[in-house]
Amino acid sequence: MSSFKQYNFKPFIMEAIERLGFHAPTAIQEKMIPMINRGQSAIGQSQTGTGKTHSYLLPLINQVDEERQQVQVVITAPTRELAKQLHHEVKVITEETSITSKVFVGGTDKQRAIEKLKQQPHIVVGTPGRINDLVNEQALQVYTAQAIVIDEADLMLEMGFIEDVDQIASRMKEDLQIYVFSATIPEKLKPFLKKYMENPQYAHIEPKQVQAENIEFILVPQKSRSREAVLLDTLNAINPYLAIVFTNTKSKADEVADYLLNKGLKTGRVHGGLTPRERNKMMKQIRDLEYQYIVATDLAARGIDIPGVSHVINFELPKDLDFFIHRVGRTARAGHSGTAITIYEPSDEDALAQIEKKGIKFSHQEVKAGEWVELNDRHKRLSRPKGENEIDKKAKSLIRKPKKVKPGYKKKMNYKMEQIKKKERRKNRRNNH
C-alpha cells in the first residue's frame, strides 16, 4: 500500500487501492503509471493477470477533473463482456466521488444510449463499433477527451475493430494521449500505431508463468486415435467443475462442441461467430453453471472472464505460443489451483520445447480404462537416433532364419544383420549431409 504513495494519487484513489487489497504495484503498473502521470503515450505489452487494467485506470481516473462535465477518458475493448468488466472496475474506484462513467456496447438499444448522453460522462467505456456510432450521431463528444485506451489491441485487429478505433481517434485532440495494451504486436497493427503515436514509450513485461506453481501441466499423446476420442476420454476422467477446451478456429470449436454434445456432455461454446444475442445468452448460462464444458477460441482466453475454471484443455496448440500462457491463465485464479491438459502429436514437439523454455514442466500421461496412467518421459524417446527402428526392421526383413539350423546360426545371423545396419546407417548419413 505504502509503495503506491510514490505516485501522489488523490486520497479517493488511495482509498480504492486499499479496498481492492493491492499491497505493491505489479511490474506493468510500475512501468505504466509514471508514464501516464507524465502524459506520455505508451504501449504496454503484458499477459493476462499482471494488473494491466489498473495500470491505466488508477492514473487516468486520478487525472479526471470532476468540475468539468465533459468526456475526459475513452476506454475501448474488443468484447462487450470485457467492456462491462472494465466499467465495473471504474465504478469500484470512483464510488466515493462525483466522477461519472457510462458503458456503451453493441447489442443494446442505441436510442436509449443517446438518451443517456444528455449529460456527457467523464469516462466512456465501450466497444469501438458502438462508441463510433454514438460519435457519428453527434450524441457522444469525444473531442474533449485527453486520453484514449485501446485494450487488447491485437484482439481488436483480429475482430476487425481497428477501423472503428481509427475513426474515433481521428475525431479527438491532436495532442491526444494514447495507451495501447496488447499481448502481442502483430505487423498489421503497426500502421495504426505509427499513425497516432510519434514516439511512444514502450513497456514490455516478459510473459512468465505467473501462477505456474498452482497449475499442474499434463501432456496427453494423441497416438493413432482421433483427437476427439482422446478429448472425450480425458474429459470423462477428470469430471471437472468447469473446463474450457481451446481450439484455434471458430469452425473447429463448433465441430468439437457438437461432438461433445452428441456424446451427452453439457457443452457450451464461445467464439467470435456467435451473434450478440447468442453470446449474451451463452455467458448467462455459463455464469449460472448450466455447462460443465465450454469449447472456445482464444477470444475466451482474453476478451471474456469466465469464473471458476478448474481445467483448461488445449485441443490443439495455439499458432502463437504466447496464447498458451493466456489460455492456461484462465485457471488457478484468485489463489485456487488448476490443471492444464494439452493433447499433442509428434509434429508439436518444437512448439512444446519452446513452451518448456518458459519454465513449464509437463507430466506425460494418458487415460486408460478411465484411469490416469503415467507414461515414459517423452524426451527419452526423442533422443533415440532417428531411423533406428526403420534400420532394425529392414535388417530383420532381409535376414531370414535358415530352414535347417546348424550350431552357431544365431551368431551368423546377428553378424549379417549388423553388416546391413552399418550399410544403412552410412547411407542415412550420406543422405543427411
N, C-alpha and C positions, 0 to 999 in steps of 0.2 A: 504493500500500500504506500509506504513512505517513498518508494522509488518512483512513483508516479508524480510526486511533488515537484520534481525537476522540470516538469512541463508547464508549470504555472497555470494549471486549469482553474476555471471558475469553481467556487465551492459546490455548486449543484453537480458538476461533473465528478468531483472527488467523492461526493456522497453516492453517486451512481456506481462508481468503481467499487466502493465499499459494499453496496447492496449486491453487486454482481459477484463479489467474492474474489476479485482479482488481487493478487499479492504483489506481483512484479510483472513488468512488461515482457511480452514474448519477443523473440528475435525480430519478427516482422514489425512489431509495434515500436521497438527501439529504433528501427531504421526509418519507418514511415512518419511517425508523429513529429519529430523535429522538422522534417521536410515540409509537411503540411502546415506546421506552425509558421514556417518562413514563407509560405505561399508559393512554394516551388512545385511545378508539375512533376509527376513521378509515375514510374511503372513499378508495380510490386508483383514479384513472381514468387508464389509460395503455394504449398499444398493445403488441402483442407485440414481444419483442426489446428491451425497455427495462430489463431487470434487475429486473422486478417481483417475481419469485419470491423472490429473495434479499433484497428489501427487507423481507420479513416473516420469512423463515426465519432469517436471521442474528440479529436482535434477539430473536425468540421462543425460539429454541434457547438463546440466551445466558441467558434468564431461567429455564430449567429447573433445578429443584433435584434433583440426582442422588440425594440421600439419601432423597427422598420418593417411594416407589414407587407413584405414583398418576398417573392421566391429568392432564396439565397443559396440553396444547395439542391442539386438534382442528382438522384442516385438511380442508375438503370441496372436491371438484372434480366437475364435471359428467360427466366420462367416465372410464372405467377406465384408459385409456391415460394421461390426464393425471395421475390419482391415482398411478399406478405411477411416472411420471416424477418427480413431487414427492417420493415416498417415496425414490426413488433419490438425489435431491439431499439429503434429510435424512440418509441413510446416509453420504454423502460428508462432510458437515460433522461428523457425530458419531462417525466411525470410530475416533478415538483416545480415546473416552470410554466410560463405562458407561451412557450415555443409551440407553434402549430405545425402539424405534418399531415400529409394525405398520401394514400397509396392508390395508384391507378393501374389497373391491369386489364388485358383483353378478356372477352367473355362476360363482361359486366355491362350494365346499361350506360351507354355513353351520355345520354341526356341527363341522367342523374349525376354523372361525374361533372358535367358542365354546370349543373345547379350548385354543386359543392364549391365551385370556383368563384362564386360571387365575391368571396374574400380570398385573396391569394395566400396559400400557406407559406411558412418559412422554408419548409423542407418538402420536396416532392420525391416519392419513391415509386418506381413502376417499371413495367415492361416498355421497351422502346417504341413498339407499334402504337400502343395506347397513348403514351406521352406525346408522340409525334402527331397523332390525330387531334389531340386537345390543343396543341400548339397551332396546327393548321386551322382549327375552328376559332382561333384567337381567344380561346377561353383561358388558356394557361400562358402566363407571361414569363418565359424562361430567360428573356434578355436581361433581367435584373440580377440573375444569379452570378456569383463569383466563382463557383466550383461545380464540376460535374464528375461523378464517379461512374466508371464503366466496369461493373463487376463481372467476373467470369467471361472476359473478352473473347477468349478462344471459342467458348461455347456459343457466344453471340454470333461469331463468324460462321460457325458450323450450322446454326439455325437460321442464318440469313437475315440477322437483325442489324448488322453493322451499317447498312444503308440508312436505316431509321435513326441510329445514333448520330451518324454523319449529318443528317438533316437537322436534328435537334441542336447539335453543337454549332452548326453554321448560323443559327439564329441567336447565338449567345455572344457575350462580350469578346473583344479581341484579346484582351489580357486575361482570358479565362484560365483558371487553374484546372488542369485535367489530371485525374487519377485513374490509371488503368490497372486492373488486377486480373491476372491470368496465370493459370498453372503452366501453360506453355505459350511461346510467342511464335505462332506459325508465320511462314513467309507472307501469306495473303493478308495478314493483319498489319504488316509493316507500312504499306502505303498510307493507311489511316493514321497510324502513329506519327508518320513523317509530316502529314498534312497539318496536324494540330499541335504537335509537340516539337518545339525547336531544339531545345537542349534538355530533355527530361532527365531527372535523377533516376537512378535505377537501383532497386533493392531486390536482390535475388537471395532467397533463403533456400539453400540446397535441400532437395527432397530427402528427408531422412525418415526412418521408420519411427514416427512419433510414439506410437503405442505398441511397438513390436513385442515388448515384454508381456503384454496382456493377450497377444494373439498367437494361437497355435497354427502353424502353416503346414498343410498336408498336400503332397503331390500324389495324384492317382493316375496310373498309366492307362491309356485307352486300350492298348494291346490290339487284338484283332476284332474287337466288338464295335458297335456303333456308339458314338459319343452319348446319344440319348439314353441308351441302355445303361451305360456306366453312370450317367447322371441319376437315373431313376433308382438304381441300387444304392447310390451314395445318399440320396435324399431319404430313402426308406430307412437307411441305417442310422442317420443322425437324428431323425424326428425333431427338427428344430423348433424353437419358439417362433422365430421368423427368419427365413432365409431369402437372400437376394441372389438370383442366378444371373450373371452378367454375360451378355452376348455382344458382338461387335456391330450388328446391324439390326434395323427395325424388323426386316423380313425374317431374320433368324430368331429374333425374340418372339415373334408371332408363332413361328414353327414349333419352337421349344415349349411355349406356353400351351399351345393346342395339344401337343404330345402329352404333357403332364396332366392336362385336364381330362384327356381320354383315358388316362391311367387312374383317374379318380382322385387326383391331388387337388386341393383347394388352391388355385393358382391365379394370381393377378398379373397384369403386365403394365409397364411404364416405359413409354418411348415417345419420341417426337411426332410419331404418326397419329397419335390419338387426337380427337377433336377436343376443344376446350371443355365441352360438357362431359365427354368421356373421362377426361383426365381428372376433373373435379370430383366426379363420382368415384373414380378409382382410388384417389387419395383419401376420400372419406371412408371407403370400405377398408383400406389398409389401416387407417388410424383406429377404426372400430374392430380391428383384428379379425376381419372376415376371411383373411387369407393367411396361410402358413408359408406360402411360397410366392415370390414375386420374380418374374423374369423381366430384366431391364437392360437398356443400353446404358452407355456411360452418362447419359443425361441424369440418371438417378444417383450417380457417384458424386455429382457436384451440384446440380441445379435444384435438387429436392432433398429435404431432410426427412428420412424415414426412421422414426424412433424404434428402439427395441430389437435391432437386428442382431441375432445371435450367431448367424453363419453367413459367410459370403462364399459363393461358388463361382469360379471362373470357368464357364462352359468352354470358353476359348480365351487365349491370352490377348490382351489389347494390342493393337498395332503400335501405339505409342506407350512405351513401358512406364512412363510417369503415371499413367492411368491405373496401373496395377496398385500403386500406393493409394490413389484416390478411392479405388474400389474397396480395398481391404480396410481402409479407414472408416467405412460405414459401420463396421462392427467394433466391439471393445471401446465404446464411447462412455464418457462420464464414469470412468473407473471400473466399468464392467469388463469381463473377459470375453473373448470371441474366437471363432475358428474361421480360417480362410482356406478353402479347398480349391485346388487347381487341377483340372483334367488336362493331361498333356500327351503328346506323341513325340517320337524321336526328332521330328523336324523343329520342335520347340526348344531343343537343348540350348541353342545360342542365346535365346531370349531368357531362359531360366538362369543361365550363367551370369547374365547382366544383372538380373534381379538379385542373385546371391551376392554380387559385389556390393549391393546396398546394405549388406549385413543381415539379410533374411536367411534363416536356416529352415529348410524343409525336412519333414519326415516323409518317408516313402511308404505308402500304404495302399491297400485296396480292400474292397468289400467282397468276402466270400461267404456264401450262405448266410447273408445278413450280418456277419461279424467283421469288424476291422482286423486285418492281418498285416503285420509288419513285413515289408519286403526288403530285399538286399539293397545296400547302398547303390544307387544307380551310377555313381561315379566309378565304381569298380568295373562295371560293365563297359562304361565308356572308355576306360583306359586300356582295354584289350586292343591289340593291333587290329586295324580294320582288315577285313578279308580273311582272317584266320579260319573262321568257321567254313567259309567257302572252299579254302585250300584243303582243309581236312576232308570235306565232303568229296571233293574232286579226287583226292588221293585214294580214298576208300572205294570210290566207284571204279577206279582203274585197276586196282589190285584185287583180284578175286581169290578166294580160298581154293587151293587145288582140290580136285575130286579125291585123289589119293594123297593122303598126307604122309610125309616122311618126318623122322626126327629133325628138329631144328627148323621146321617150316615157318613157325611164327617169327623167328629171328629174320629169316629171309624176307618175309612179307613186310615186316617193320622197316627193314633196310630199304627195300624198294619204295615203300611209302615215303620215307624220309627224303629219298632222292627226288621223287616227284614234287614234294613240298618245297625243297630247296629251289628247284627249277621254277616253280610257280611264284615263289617269293621274289626271285631275281627278276622274273618277267613283270611282276607288280611294281617293283622299284623302278625298272626302266620306264614303265608307262607313267609313273608318277613324277618323273623328273623331266 
